[in-house]
Amino acid sequence: CLDVNTGKIDQIENVPGFFRKETLSTEGGYVLGQPMFSPCGTSVVYTGWDAGEGGGMPRRLGAIYCYQRPCKIYSSPISELLCRLANPNSDLAKNDATFVCITPNDRLARSPRFSKPSGVTAKLAYLCNSKGFETHSGCMALHIAEWDMSQGSVIDRSQHVIVDVVQLPGDRGDDTIVAGINFPGLFLNMLPDDCFSNDGKFIVTTTQWGCTSKVVLISLDDGTVSPIKFDLSDNGCSESASQQLMCITGDGGVVVTQSEANRPTLLGYLQQPLRMNGKNTETSRLLADLPPISSTSCSSLQLDTWFKPGVGYSYRIISEPPIQAILLVPENHKKAMLPLIVVPHGGPHSCTSTIYVPSYGFLCKHGKYAILHVNYRGSSGFGQAALESLAGNAGSLDVIDVVEATRQAIKSGIIDPDRVGICGGSHGGFLAGHCIGQHPDLFKVAATRNPVMNIASMVTATDIPDWCYVEALGIGQYNFSKFSAPSKEDMGIMWDKSPIAHIENATAPTLIGLGTKDRRVPPSQGIEYYHALRSKKVPTKLLVYDDCDHAIDGVASEADFWINTKRWFDQYL
């Protein structure tokens, strides 16, 4: 905590898991984050992730991309600490009262946000899933509690649910349809820092809605979730454009972004969209039209001639929920049958939305490949039940969906069925391995990044062994409270669910990119598959990036991988 007047800084000690550095303790603990000052200024409210001290995690598990790790919301009084910082020469040395857990009965609670005070109370909003989930992502509920300004604490029994977890789109009875589906529930990792309307009656946030991202207005009175409709482009955007909230301005306006699969991000401003005058279509003002890549004074690249937004390729959504696929098609293909690159996303509980992704724009516009992004069953943004349906069925249910979406794209009449490749990272690489092994007559070429190829050999080397159990064996099969090595039977099932089980059928030339610092999917996974393909005399190439982890997103490494990927498809597809 920093006093900006005196320049004094000190640590808040009345928090869960606090220990002084001189103890040199490494046992257990909590990871604390997302702090917010209470409106009364006497407390700090924050999220605490259990990293072992809570007793339910004998082994620390990976956290990045893993939104199911147990977490609760806490409040720590800081009045005495503030006095010490404001009066550093004072002899008074009182301690603040201990912390309070605001959400003791909820397995997942995070992202606390306060409204402006209204009289003697303010509202505290947070995301919650009381039961929790074992998949690495899931649907969240929106909860509200009343904050007592005089006491500096939550009013007893004031917590209540505004928007509950949705199992399947349409379960709430909403009639609003976006991208072909009813409201699927809230799929977001955190609320915006300032998410309350000025009158405190609404919350504005971004949520995933099928394969799009939308800015929504949530009524705190009845829980109604309404998309805020706007268009920042000058030639009209598709309903399937993805839009995001950046912040709410002091005058009640909203700064937003908009992107489409063939158009980079636009930054805009909506003036007072929260008036709720019965109209949801808002007048917008464009603030910035961002380029697809950054250029410098040292570059000869002229972006205005090299790239024009919306020109070069088009896109459309194909397939019906619970599967949604986005097909990118290069322009001016002159009725020629196009080669297709199928792209299942990683996760598996994530989603490819209709945002601009430079790497796939590059393959589509300059490689003249059609690109098919597949959101198979298990993807986020389609309801919690649809997401959890994949657990225990990895390598079968998701493969069925990828193949079905591919065949639908071929039926469009513009795809050459003899020139279909597949490209994916992590679980997307897992699906690439499965597809070339299970359907070698359909998928002729593959490119992968840090792919999962043998769950049985991954489970003891990864930082997320729970993923191996949940996706291969199903929900309830991983014991989070007791670490133990996998049984012979478990490893047999994991092997059966892995691409390596179908290696004898694989004939597709395969490119494999690996980050040697990857703790999520160890490089040994890709190396194992590389040697298995070489032993069969299948053309394969290994790209190793010593400075990269799971994402392979360093500037030079990312560029190198995608240039090599294009060359690989150019050679074999």
Order of alpha helices (4+ residues) and beta strands (2+ residues): beta-beta-beta-alpha-beta-beta-beta-beta-beta-beta-beta-beta-beta-beta-beta-beta-beta-beta-beta-alpha-beta-beta-beta-alpha-beta-alpha-alpha-beta-alpha-beta-alpha-alpha-alpha-beta-alpha-beta-alpha
